[in-house]
C-alpha cells in the first residue's frame, strides 16, 4: 500500500516541480559550443576536426568528462561573478550549451539570439590559441560562427612542457581560459594587461593575453573577469561592466520553495506508510 501512496505523491511532486520551477528564458543570448567541428570555419580555409583529448594525457573515453568540466567552468566564469555591477540574486543573461553547428533545435532551447563557437583541432593554423570576431554579436545575424578555440595549438604552445598530463583541472583551465576569452571578444571586450588589474578574488583577468604580459604558465590556472585592467593605447577597461552593458542581467533561477515543501511531504508520508 505504501508503494502506491509513494508513487502518487511522487507524481504529484513532479507536477508541482514542473509547474513552479523557473524555466530557461527564451530570449537569452546563447552560445552553442561545438566540440566536433566539421564545417569550414571563417578564419581559415580548411575544415577543423574534433577536439582530441589524447595529447593531453587522457584516453578517448575521458573526452566527455573533460568537455563537461570545460562547460561547467565556462558557465561559472559568466554566471558567478561577484561585483557591485551585478546585484545580489542576478546574473548575466547568457546561456551556454553544447551542440553541433546547425543543430539549434536540439541545443539552444528556443533562444532566437544564438551563435556558435567551435572548439577543436586547427589543422592548418599554427599560431593562434583562438580567434573571434570583436563585437561579433552586434555585427552578425543569429546562427553565425563567431569564434574558434584551437585545442591542438593550445597543447603545442602551452600545455606541452608546462602542464601535467592527465590533470583535469589544468586541462580545463587551459582550454576554457581561451574559450571564455574568445567569447568575451564577441561582446566587445578588448585585450588588457595583468599588471595593475583588479579582479574579484585576485586571479589573473580572462582578457589578459600573452601578447601583453600573461605568462603561458598562468593559462593552466583559473582566471576571472575583472573590474579594472589596462588596454594599451586605449585606457582602462571594466570588463564586468562591459559584460553587463552588452549582455544584460536576469534573476538567478532558484528552487521553488513549494517544491521543496512537497519533497518533504513525500518523505514524511513514505515514513508513515513504512511504519504501518
N, C-alpha and C positions, 0 to 999 in steps of 0.2 A: 504493500500500500504506500509506503513512504517513497518508493521509487516513482510511482505515478505522480504523487504530490510534488516531488522534487522536479520532475520533468515539466509539470505545468508551471511551476514557479520560474524555472529557468527560461521557459518560453516567454513568460510574461516579462522577465527581466530583459531578455533580448529585444523585445518590442520597445520597452522603455528606453533602453540604451540607444537604439536606432532613432527613436522619436526625439530625444532630447539632447543627444550628443552633438557638439558642434561639427559641422562638415567643412571640407576644404572649399575655400572660396573659389568661385568660377572666374574671377576677374584678376587673380594674382598674376604678376609677372612670373613666367615659368621657364626654367632652363631644363631641357631634356639632355641628359648626359649619355652619349653613345660610346660604349667601350668596345664596340665591334664595328668600327667604321669601314665601309666598303665603297661608299660613293666618293667620287672625286671631290676634293676639298678646294676651296677658293684660293688658298695660299700656295698651292703647288700644282704641278701638272700630272702627278701620279697618285692613284688611289692609296690611301693609308690602309694599314692592316690592323687586325685586332690587338688589343693590349695583351702582351705576353709577360707573365709574372716570373717565368723560369730564370731569366738572367739575374733576378733579384734574390735568388737562393730559395725559391719556393717551388712547389710542384704545381702542375696544371690543375690538380684537384683543389688547390687552395685559392684559386683565382676568385671565386665568388666571395670568399671571406675577405680578401683584400678589397674588392670592389665595394662590398658592404661597409667596410671600415672607412674607405675614402668618402663614400656618400654621407655617412654619419658625421664625419669631421667637417665636410663641406657645409652641411646644414647647421652645424654648431657655429661655424665661423660667421654665418649670416644671421642666424636666429637668436643666438645667445650673447649678443653684445650688451655689455653693461656700460651705459653712458647717459649723461644728462640729456643728450639729444633724443633718447628713446625712453619715454615714461615707463614706469613700472607697469607690467601687465601688457606691454605692447612689444611687437617685433616687426622687422622688415617684412613687407608684403610681397614675398618672393617664395617660390616653391622650386624644389629640385627633385627630379625623378629620373630614374634610369630607363633608357629605352633606345630604340633604333631609329635612325633617320627616316622620316616619313611615317612613323608608326604613332602618330599623335593620338589617335583614338584610344589606344590602349595605355597611354603613358601620361598625357598632360591633364587628365581629369576634367576635360571640358573647358580649360582656360583658353581664351582666344588670343592672348598675347604670349606666344611661346617661341623659343629659339633653341637651336641645337649647339652643343659644344661636343666636339669629337675628341676622344682620348684613345691613343693607340700608337702604333709604330709609324714613324715618319717616312721610312724607307729611303727617300732621296734627298732629304734635308738634313744637313749635318751639324748645324749650329744652334738654332733656337731651341729652348726648352718648351716654348709655347708661343702662340701668336693669337691676336684678336683684333677685331675692328674697334677702334676707340669710339665710344658713344654709338656703337652699332645698334643698340636697342632703338635709338631715335632715328637712325639713318635707314634701317632696313625694315621691310614688312615681316609679319609673322611667318614663321617657318624657315627663316634663313639660318644658315650655319654661321655663327658669329665668332667662333674661336676654335683652337685646337691645342691639345697638350700632347707632346711627343715623348712617350714613355721610354723609347729606346735612347733618345738623346739625353734624357734625364739620367738614365743608367750610366751611359758612357761618360757624360760630362760631370756628374755629381756623385752618384751613388757608388760607382766602381772606384774603390780605393779609399772612400771616406765612410761609406755605410757598412753596416753589419749584415751580411747575407742572412735572409730569413727573418729579420727583425721587423715585425708587423708595424710597430709604432713609427720607425724611421721610414719605412716604405710608404706608409700612409701619409706622413707629413711631407715627404719629398715630392710626392705626386700631387697631393691636394694643395700644397702651397702654391704650385704653379696653376692648378685648376682654379682656385679661388681668385688668384691674381688676374688671370685672363678674363674671367667672368666680370670682375670689377672694372676692367678696362671698358667693357661693353656698356657700362653705365657711367662712363666718363671720368673714372679715376685715373690719375697720372702716376708715373713712377716717382718715388721720393726716396730720401736718404734715411738710413738708420740713425746716423748721428743727429742728436737733438730731438729725435722723435718722441712722442708721448702716446702710449697705448694704455688701455685699461689696467692691465696686470704687469706691464713692463716687458712683454715679449717684443720681439722684432716685428715691425709692421709688414703686413702682407704685401703692400705695394712697394716695398724695398726691392732693389734689383742689384745683381752683380755688376751691372754697368756703372753703378754709383759706388756703393760701399757694402753690399751684403756679401759676407763670406759664403762660399759654397757649403761649408760645413754647417752653417746656420740653417740651410734648407732642410736638414734632417730633423729639425726641431719644430715645435708648434709656433705659429705666428698668429697675429690678430690685426684687425683694423684699428687704426688709431685716431686720436682727436687732433693731432698736430704732427706734421712732418714737412720737411723742406723739399720743394720741387725745384731743382736747379734752374736758374734763369727765369723763374716764374714767381716763386714766393712760397707761402705756407699753404698746405692743404689739410683741411679737416676731413679725413676720409669718411668718418662715420656720418658727419652731417651731409656730405655729398650723397652717400647712400640713402639717407632719409629723404633728401630732396628729390632724388631721381626715382626711387622705388616707392616711397610712401610707407605707411605703417598700418598694422592691423592688430586686433586683440589676439593675445596668445590663447589658443584653444585649451580649455581645461576640462577635466572630467566633470560631468554634471552631478551635482550633489544628490539628486533624486535617484540616479542610477546607483550611486554608492549605497544609498539607503536601501534600495531594493536588493542589492547584493547581500547586505547584512540580514535582511529578512529571509532570503533563501537559506543562508547558513543557519539561522535560528529555527526555521521550520524543519530543515533537514535533521537537526539535532533532536527536535521533539519527536519526530517520527522514528528516528533510530532508537530513542529511549523507550518508545512504546513497543 
